[in-house]
Amino acid sequence: MQHKANFAKETPILSMTDLSFDNVENAFAYKSDKDLKLSHFLFKTMGYPLFVPIATRATPLLMKCGLPIVNRMVRKTIFKQFVGGESLIATAPLAATLNKYNVKIILDYGIEGKEGDENFEKATNEFIGVIKYASTQPNIPFISVKISAIASVELLQTMNEAPRLRSGIHDHEEEQAAWDNVCDRMYRICEAAAKHKIAVVVDAEESWLQDPIDRLSIEMMEEFNIDEAIVYNTIQLYREDRLNFLRLSHNIAKQRNFILGVKLVRGAYMEKERTRAIQRNYPCPIQPNKESTDKDYDAALKYCISNLSNIAFVVASHNESSNMLATQLLNENGIEPNHPHVHFSQLYGMSDNISFNLAKAGYLVSKYLPFGPIKDVIPYLMRRAQENRSVSGNSGKELNLIKKEMDRRKKATVR
Ligand SMILES: Cc1cc2nc3c(=O)[nH]c(=O)nc-3n(C[C@H](O)[C@H](O)[C@H](O)COP(=O)(O)OP(=O)(O)OC[C@H]3O[C@@H](n4cnc5c(N)ncnc54)[C@H](O)[C@@H]3O)c2cc1C
């Protein structure tokens, strides 16, 4: 008998002590046998040593040539695994399926790298459209925003490098006017979010762009995070200075009486950061090793959980021990799993064993779900391929979980 996705909202929730990320039946209940086979094929292919390096170079070029066969192949494989659809409306069936398992969505309009005021305005209106749409849906509490979708990378870099701009004073009128436009766009997005009660999570980007993003996020929090968290900044704990930055941000929030919203991540641009630091001969901002990143990540979790009265945060990680630690800390501190200031999030297409088991145990969990035309989400897809490229790493982990569930289903059918 073929396994159709079975719907499980009525199942009683697990208690904290029953929580396990090894339960693959919960993890993949939303996937049919066919979907599971596709995921198996994809992660297996990404595990071949030469596949990802070649595919990540060739795919963007082939996509630019507009060959229909390439488009079709991408759409049926990696796009289906990691993206919600080509348009907002196309994400609806998936959102409805996830809702049946109490899994929510951080909706991400997956535009990247489009420059020019016209594109920035278009993106701003698109973000506002996503907010309005989210407010009509039962399980989309967040949208994510990349500031580089509404501001030029060059401007962000200038703002990052020119300390005098931090005071808001700058002698180049043109840049100041351009920055005012960015602030205005972000204000419009956050204003719509506050009106429709949807939270805006600002993605963290490369360290050489991040300072103005942090300042803008904090300014928006001061304006909109008075009674509840509408704006969240992202903290990358692979940076040596970020645990301290979390504390500093919290101090500002306490002084100015707003709720600090933060999404905690390890960080996605490590290789790029290291290469640039070497090329330009400056001290690399990244931690010396993985253990230091893990240590700061877990310390940040503890800090947020100890300050829940005025910090709202998202545990955005595929690391099982960090996710488990967060649940243990909540339990030890007598905090309900569904406290409105604590969310968990994993990228769509990865770590379903964490997301679906947490959701079943009553935690607030969202899948980070990008959508957009295939050509626009290619950079996002290539990052996912890179992340899942080694059999000893993520792709091996995902593959083992999928195999385990396929075996379990086979045995269940024989019985
Ligand atoms: C919902 C969600 C939203 C995200 N949003 C963002 C975002 O806005 N900005 C962003 O940059 N990333 C973002 N990410 C990606 C994230 O930063 C990580 O790249 C990814 O999740 C892997 O980290 P992990 O905690 O899941 O797990 P792990 O697999 O335990 O950690 C891998 C990470 O550890 C760090 N690391 C690995 N090796 C070393 C080393 N030798 N030295 C120091 N550090 C090391 C790197 O950050 C690496 O990505 C997001 C992830 C999720 C799930």
The ligand as a Gaussian input file, in Angstrom:
#p B3LYP/6-31G(d) Opt

LIG

0 1
 C       15.463000      29.436000       9.978000
 C       16.865000      29.787000       9.598000
 C       17.170000      31.090000       9.244000
 C       18.491000      31.434000       8.906000
 N       18.791000      32.732000       8.624000
 C       20.089000      33.089000       8.434000
 C       20.459000      34.446000       8.289000
 O       19.619000      35.350000       8.329000
 N       21.768000      34.734000       8.099000
 C       22.750000      33.762000       8.089000
 O       23.933000      34.074000       7.952000
 N       22.400000      32.468000       8.205000
 C       21.116000      32.110000       8.393000
 N       20.791000      30.783000       8.541000
 C       21.809000      29.736000       8.289000
 C       22.621000      29.446000       9.541000
 O       23.394000      30.579000       9.821000
 C       23.564000      28.255000       9.405000
 O       24.393000      28.388000       8.291000
 C       22.929000      26.922000       9.288000
 O       21.701000      26.872000       9.921000
 C       23.861000      25.878000       9.892000
 O       24.030000      26.047000      11.283000
 P       23.233000      25.163000      12.350000
 O       23.072000      25.898000      13.629000
 O       21.990000      24.742000      11.696000
 O       24.051000      23.832000      12.579000
 P       25.495000      23.243000      12.621000
 O       25.526000      22.283000      11.488000
 O       25.768000      22.721000      13.982000
 O       26.520000      24.396000      12.349000
 C       27.123000      24.676000      11.140000
 C       27.563000      26.118000      11.248000
 O       28.572000      26.243000      12.260000
 C       29.487000      27.260000      11.889000
 N       30.821000      26.623000      11.720000
 C       31.107000      25.486000      11.040000
 N       32.436000      25.228000      11.053000
 C       33.009000      26.233000      11.751000
 C       34.350000      26.542000      12.092000
 N       35.371000      25.779000      11.715000
 N       34.587000      27.675000      12.807000
 C       33.575000      28.470000      13.211000
 N       32.265000      28.229000      12.925000
 C       31.985000      27.126000      12.205000
 C       28.992000      27.839000      10.565000
 O       28.167000      28.940000      10.879000
 C       28.166000      26.698000       9.986000
 O       27.154000      27.165000       9.107000
 C       19.504000      30.432000       8.903000
 C       19.182000      29.129000       9.273000
 C       17.898000      28.791000       9.639000
 C       17.600000      27.391000      10.041000

